[in-house]
Amino acid sequence: MEDHLEDAAGSSPPASQVHAASLITGEIVAGKYRVEKFIDAGGMAQIFVATNLELDERVALKLPHPTFRDRPDLNDRFREEARSLARVRSENVARVHDVVSTAENEPVMVMEFLEGENLARLIEKKALPSFEERIGWMIETCSGVAVAHANGIVHRDVKPENIFIAVLLGGRRMAKVLDFGISRLAMTTSRRRGLPSKVADHLVGSPMYMAPEQIASPNAADPRVDVWSIGVVLFELFAGRPPFIGKTVDEVCERILHTQAENLTTFVPNLDPELTLIVDKCLQRDPELRFGSVADLAVALLPFGPPRLATTVDHTINVLRAAGMTEVEMPATISLLPNTPENASFRDSRPSSSNRSIKMSSRPTPLPATVSRRSDLSQLTSTQASPEKPAPSRRRTFLVVALLAILAAMIGLVLLWQKPTPLPEAVAQPSASTRVETSPPSALAPATPSAVPSAGVVSSAAPTMSNAALNSTSTPARPKTGAPAANSGAPATKPSVRIIDDSPSKTKVIE
């Protein structure tokens, strides 16, 4: 409807809309925005592409339709909404850069310029991608609406015309939500599918996408009215048409208030039953039976959407949790419809394998550090009830091993130090056939070095001496106490030692 860019198909807007344009090509707005061309118009506003002369950047200019020039209250509300939207910072919301005025003091929103086309035209052209990508667009829509809800803004007019599919660098397409809160400014009607261009004075929004409570009370601003509208868009993305249609606005409203939407499998027989349950839950006439927030809806849709949007859902949850608008968490294994009384009516057709694993970390309850973000988390059924113990660090393991090695080395050194030293092979016990005889020293024989046997005297072929024998040869015999010493003037001599080997094969005497 109100696009922020040139339609990729290059179609021109109706001549009546161009003729009623509020701005003229080449006009300078607020001294720095040069109007390049008219793009599109809806029931409330007109869109122009312009150039920021200071930055040489293309922008989109949005201002109220000329029919509202005599409504200063609506112009003031337009400015107020523009200022509120400037605080909505989300990649899934068309950004508002500035609010300026024309020479006639009409408010003008300066918004980012996008390339692509709105979802309504993709549906009409039957140029929709796979189911996974369509669900991805709805997840991104939930993300943008969540930021608005956190800032106190309820859209109340979520519909395909207000969901823009922008083409990013590299060719990827992303959903961006337009016109937050603008539906509050005036009554709008849908100009699609042959509905009469009749304004229902008590309605604020597009009837085919309005929640029952919104039809009953135009001041209804519960965020769950946006949950209903997103459910209607989901239905249309799969079935190719909204769930409630009629020849007049009154007929459409009557069906929304008093009838249940047709089963989605009537239009798409092979659709996953879980998706049917999700859409049915969005379209419950009682708001208490719907998803409590767009974050809850995004969590339910994630198993069917592109895996790359896990971080988008994570961000959506955090935004609304911070605002106190949801208590949903991202468990390791998601039960799309928890076991609560209000979900009992959905249990009959529920398949047995309904739980789906989500490959992402849970926030605000983090997963254990040992679990990869891309790992299968189906085995983690209760991270809060039994928290994982952290694994010991490599450094601690290394220190323990090193201490054990040092302790083992010290024990080895102590054992080696206490081990008795063996005798040399050359000094062994004498054989049984060896006799050691000692004779008193000769008074006249001088002591000579040769009289003291050494280890070298006993060859390997001869019997060896014991330690006692060697000690006896190195210590001279002492005379008895009180006995006179003979030849006291002569040098003392050592006693002679005779070692006799009585072996039959060997007879040798060593003196």
Sequence and secondary structure as in RCSB ss.txt:
>XXXX:A:sequence
MEDHLEDAAGSSPPASQVHAASLITGEIVAGKYRVEKFIDAGGMAQIFVATNLELDERVALKLPHPTFRDRPDLN
DRFREEARSLARVRSENVARVHDVVSTAENEPVMVMEFLEGENLARLIEKKALPSFEERIGWMIETCSGVAVAHA
NGIVHRDVKPENIFIAVLLGGRRMAKVLDFGISRLAMTTSRRRGLPSKVADHLVGSPMYMAPEQIASPNAADPRV
DVWSIGVVLFELFAGRPPFIGKTVDEVCERILHTQAENLTTFVPNLDPELTLIVDKCLQRDPELRFGSVADLAVA
LLPFGPPRLATTVDHTINVLRAAGMTEVEMPATISLLPNTPENASFRDSRPSSSNRSIKMSSRPTPLPATVSRRS
DLSQLTSTQASPEKPAPSRRRTFLVVALLAILAAMIGLVLLWQKPTPLPEAVAQPSASTRVETSPPSALAPATPS
AVPSAGVVSSAAPTMSNAALNSTSTPARPKTGAPAANSGAPATKPSVRIIDDSPSKTKVIE
>XXXX:A:secstr
   SS BTT     HHHHHT SS TT EETTTEEEEEEEEE SSEEEEEEEETTTTEEEEEEEE GGGTT HHHH
HHHHHHHHHHTT   TTB  EEEEEE TT  EEEEEE   EEEHHHHHHTT    HHHHHHHHHHHHHHHHHHHH
TT       GGGEEEEE TTS EEEEE  TTGGGTS     STT      TT  S GGG  HHHHH TT   THH
HHHHHHHHHHHHHHSS SS  SSHHHHHHHHHH     GGGT TTS HHHHHHHHHHT SSGGGS SSHHHHHHH
HGGGS GGGHHHHHHHHHHHHHTTS      SEE SS S GGGGGGSTT  SS  EE  S  SSS   TTS TTS
 GGG S TTTS       HHHHHHHHHHHHHHHHHHHHHHHHHS     TTS    TTEEEEEE   SS    GG
GS  TTTS TTS    HHHHHHHHS     TT   TTTTS     EEEEEE  SS  EEE 
